[in-house]
């Protein structure tokens, strides 16, 4: 994220992060920077609190408030991820259920909305398959690629052109006009 992008994001969420108190509070820019650092780098709360010189307790309180402030933006219509459910090895299955985490499992892909409700899921694929390879053969992926989803009209974000509605997913998924993922940590 560039400095300009950070400042633009801060401008958009500043009012929602401003605290009214008799004591001096931490600046909203610090709130945003600390939480984005924690979420973007995949580090832990102890390291981030040390880097920003704030207590772990305060950082734990910041995380949901910053995430809620950011989540009010339009155009994100769901979060997609996979979950491995551990099972006993089925008879005569070989290694198809054996996953990269070194246990037998089947996979559930799920899409949730901003209210933590499941809006789509795919259940039962082999544990040896990656989330991205499973998603490639789903009806949802086909509809996304062919622009066949029945979604609301996308809204322009402040100071931008009209951006398409998008799902967010982790870095194993491929990107498209409607599927966004974070920058790789490599």
One Martini backbone bead per residue (centre of mass of N, CA, C, O) as a GRO file, in nm:
protein
  186
    1UNK     BB    1   0.096   0.037   0.024
    2UNK     BB    2   0.068   0.350  -0.021
    3UNK     BB    3   0.060   0.655   0.112
    4UNK     BB    4  -0.184   0.756  -0.049
    5UNK     BB    5  -0.370   0.514   0.015
    6UNK     BB    6  -0.365   0.549   0.319
    7UNK     BB    7  -0.477   0.837   0.329
    8UNK     BB    8  -0.742   0.774   0.184
    9UNK     BB    9  -0.841   0.564   0.387
   10UNK     BB   10  -0.831   0.745   0.634
   11UNK     BB   11  -1.035   0.953   0.533
   12UNK     BB   12  -1.276   0.742   0.522
   13UNK     BB   13  -1.234   0.640   0.852
   14UNK     BB   14  -1.187   0.865   1.064
   15UNK     BB   15  -1.472   0.914   1.191
   16UNK     BB   16  -1.504   0.611   1.296
   17UNK     BB   17  -1.221   0.642   1.485
   18UNK     BB   18  -1.309   0.864   1.651
   19UNK     BB   19  -1.256   0.981   1.982
   20UNK     BB   20  -1.448   1.060   2.273
   21UNK     BB   21  -1.260   1.221   2.538
   22UNK     BB   22  -1.089   1.325   2.827
   23UNK     BB   23  -0.871   1.171   2.709
   24UNK     BB   24  -0.614   1.105   2.532
   25UNK     BB   25  -0.599   0.968   2.218
   26UNK     BB   26  -0.534   0.778   1.973
   27UNK     BB   27  -0.467   0.802   1.664
   28UNK     BB   28  -0.628   0.697   1.380
   29UNK     BB   29  -0.370   0.638   1.217
   30UNK     BB   30  -0.258   0.429   1.418
   31UNK     BB   31  -0.483   0.231   1.408
   32UNK     BB   32  -0.469   0.165   1.107
   33UNK     BB   33  -0.169   0.083   1.089
   34UNK     BB   34  -0.169  -0.150   1.294
   35UNK     BB   35  -0.392  -0.329   1.165
   36UNK     BB   36  -0.273  -0.349   0.880
   37UNK     BB   37  -0.011  -0.480   0.970
   38UNK     BB   38  -0.130  -0.729   1.101
   39UNK     BB   39  -0.304  -0.830   0.852
   40UNK     BB   40  -0.090  -0.799   0.611
   41UNK     BB   41   0.157  -0.978   0.757
   42UNK     BB   42   0.070  -1.205   0.967
   43UNK     BB   43   0.115  -1.130   1.239
   44UNK     BB   44   0.131  -1.061   1.574
   45UNK     BB   45   0.031  -0.889   1.848
   46UNK     BB   46   0.302  -0.864   1.995
   47UNK     BB   47   0.466  -0.739   1.765
   48UNK     BB   48   0.279  -0.501   1.694
   49UNK     BB   49   0.277  -0.369   1.975
   50UNK     BB   50   0.582  -0.320   1.977
   51UNK     BB   51   0.609  -0.146   1.716
   52UNK     BB   52   0.369   0.071   1.828
   53UNK     BB   53   0.357   0.107   2.139
   54UNK     BB   54   0.122  -0.094   2.234
   55UNK     BB   55  -0.103  -0.266   2.376
   56UNK     BB   56  -0.259  -0.561   2.340
   57UNK     BB   57  -0.537  -0.473   2.442
   58UNK     BB   58  -0.572  -0.235   2.248
   59UNK     BB   59  -0.535  -0.392   1.986
   60UNK     BB   60  -0.778  -0.581   2.030
   61UNK     BB   61  -0.980  -0.334   2.018
   62UNK     BB   62  -0.903  -0.225   1.729
   63UNK     BB   63  -0.967  -0.442   1.522
   64UNK     BB   64  -1.284  -0.430   1.505
   65UNK     BB   65  -1.306  -0.124   1.451
   66UNK     BB   66  -1.146  -0.112   1.187
   67UNK     BB   67  -1.299  -0.331   1.034
   68UNK     BB   68  -1.574  -0.186   1.051
   69UNK     BB   69  -1.488   0.075   0.906
   70UNK     BB   70  -1.407  -0.072   0.638
   71UNK     BB   71  -1.677  -0.254   0.586
   72UNK     BB   72  -1.871  -0.012   0.473
   73UNK     BB   73  -1.788  -0.064   0.205
   74UNK     BB   74  -1.847  -0.108  -0.101
   75UNK     BB   75  -1.822  -0.406  -0.327
   76UNK     BB   76  -1.828  -0.622  -0.101
   77UNK     BB   77  -1.984  -0.963  -0.128
   78UNK     BB   78  -1.745  -1.150  -0.007
   79UNK     BB   79  -1.599  -1.441   0.156
   80UNK     BB   80  -1.339  -1.676   0.064
   81UNK     BB   81  -1.297  -2.022   0.183
   82UNK     BB   82  -1.122  -2.291   0.336
   83UNK     BB   83  -1.191  -2.623   0.498
   84UNK     BB   84  -1.059  -2.872   0.702
   85UNK     BB   85  -1.187  -3.198   0.774
   86UNK     BB   86  -1.134  -3.434   0.993
   87UNK     BB   87  -1.056  -3.781   0.921
   88UNK     BB   88  -1.078  -4.094   0.857
   89UNK     BB   89  -0.955  -4.328   0.669
   90UNK     BB   90  -1.077  -4.448   0.404
   91UNK     BB   91  -1.136  -4.719   0.249
   92UNK     BB   92  -0.952  -4.749  -0.034
   93UNK     BB   93  -0.825  -4.430  -0.079
   94UNK     BB   94  -0.551  -4.374  -0.005
   95UNK     BB   95  -0.430  -4.025  -0.061
   96UNK     BB   96  -0.679  -3.826  -0.132
   97UNK     BB   97  -0.728  -3.726   0.188
   98UNK     BB   98  -0.437  -3.625   0.204
   99UNK     BB   99  -0.281  -3.349   0.336
  100UNK     BB  100  -0.053  -3.086   0.394
  101UNK     BB  101  -0.112  -3.129   0.723
  102UNK     BB  102  -0.105  -3.449   0.779
  103UNK     BB  103  -0.418  -3.527   0.714
  104UNK     BB  104  -0.736  -3.636   0.700
  105UNK     BB  105  -0.973  -3.496   0.451
  106UNK     BB  106  -1.221  -3.258   0.389
  107UNK     BB  107  -1.368  -2.998   0.185
  108UNK     BB  108  -1.471  -2.657   0.251
  109UNK     BB  109  -1.634  -2.418   0.071
  110UNK     BB  110  -1.689  -2.062   0.149
  111UNK     BB  111  -1.943  -1.802   0.153
  112UNK     BB  112  -1.954  -1.477   0.299
  113UNK     BB  113  -2.094  -1.222   0.449
  114UNK     BB  114  -2.105  -0.934   0.654
  115UNK     BB  115  -2.302  -1.131   0.858
  116UNK     BB  116  -2.188  -1.435   0.865
  117UNK     BB  117  -2.326  -1.562   0.613
  118UNK     BB  118  -2.408  -1.813   0.421
  119UNK     BB  119  -2.417  -1.814   0.045
  120UNK     BB  120  -2.201  -2.051  -0.006
  121UNK     BB  121  -2.121  -2.404  -0.084
  122UNK     BB  122  -1.861  -2.669  -0.078
  123UNK     BB  123  -1.877  -3.027  -0.022
  124UNK     BB  124  -1.629  -3.311  -0.020
  125UNK     BB  125  -1.354  -3.283  -0.100
  126UNK     BB  126  -1.047  -3.362  -0.123
  127UNK     BB  127  -0.768  -3.301   0.079
  128UNK     BB  128  -0.550  -3.290  -0.168
  129UNK     BB  129  -0.697  -3.044  -0.253
  130UNK     BB  130  -0.712  -2.733  -0.345
  131UNK     BB  131  -0.900  -2.461  -0.329
  132UNK     BB  132  -0.852  -2.365  -0.624
  133UNK     BB  133  -0.916  -2.637  -0.769
  134UNK     BB  134  -1.203  -2.659  -0.665
  135UNK     BB  135  -1.314  -2.379  -0.758
  136UNK     BB  136  -1.271  -2.415  -1.071
  137UNK     BB  137  -1.537  -2.644  -1.062
  138UNK     BB  138  -1.755  -2.442  -0.993
  139UNK     BB  139  -2.044  -2.265  -1.024
  140UNK     BB  140  -1.940  -1.994  -0.918
  141UNK     BB  141  -1.700  -1.957  -1.108
  142UNK     BB  142  -1.861  -1.963  -1.369
  143UNK     BB  143  -2.037  -1.713  -1.300
  144UNK     BB  144  -1.810  -1.514  -1.266
  145UNK     BB  145  -1.672  -1.547  -1.550
  146UNK     BB  146  -1.978  -1.495  -1.700
  147UNK     BB  147  -2.154  -1.281  -1.559
  148UNK     BB  148  -2.416  -1.452  -1.385
  149UNK     BB  149  -2.465  -1.287  -1.144
  150UNK     BB  150  -2.702  -1.177  -0.896
  151UNK     BB  151  -2.616  -0.853  -0.861
  152UNK     BB  152  -2.566  -0.563  -0.767
  153UNK     BB  153  -2.490  -0.254  -0.820
  154UNK     BB  154  -2.219  -0.083  -0.853
  155UNK     BB  155  -2.024   0.144  -0.663
  156UNK     BB  156  -1.871   0.429  -0.625
  157UNK     BB  157  -1.590   0.532  -0.503
  158UNK     BB  158  -1.417   0.756  -0.369
  159UNK     BB  159  -1.218   0.891  -0.613
  160UNK     BB  160  -1.345   0.696  -0.841
  161UNK     BB  161  -1.426   0.470  -1.032
  162UNK     BB  162  -1.610   0.221  -1.129
  163UNK     BB  163  -1.634  -0.065  -0.936
  164UNK     BB  164  -1.650  -0.381  -0.898
  165UNK     BB  165  -1.771  -0.636  -0.769
  166UNK     BB  166  -1.636  -0.833  -0.482
  167UNK     BB  167  -1.436  -1.088  -0.380
  168UNK     BB  168  -1.267  -1.231  -0.107
  169UNK     BB  169  -0.940  -1.387  -0.078
  170UNK     BB  170  -0.691  -1.577  -0.070
  171UNK     BB  171  -0.375  -1.632  -0.229
  172UNK     BB  172  -0.458  -1.905  -0.386
  173UNK     BB  173  -0.631  -1.746  -0.553
  174UNK     BB  174  -0.739  -1.613  -0.825
  175UNK     BB  175  -0.780  -1.349  -1.036
  176UNK     BB  176  -1.041  -1.106  -1.101
  177UNK     BB  177  -1.289  -0.881  -1.132
  178UNK     BB  178  -1.444  -1.057  -0.872
  179UNK     BB  179  -1.148  -1.152  -0.751
  180UNK     BB  180  -0.975  -1.094  -0.456
  181UNK     BB  181  -0.633  -1.058  -0.337
  182UNK     BB  182  -0.361  -1.059  -0.171
  183UNK     BB  183  -0.058  -1.010  -0.134
  184UNK     BB  184   0.213  -1.171  -0.142
  185UNK     BB  185   0.457  -1.277   0.105
  186UNK     BB  186   0.718  -1.316  -0.095
   0.00000   0.00000   0.00000
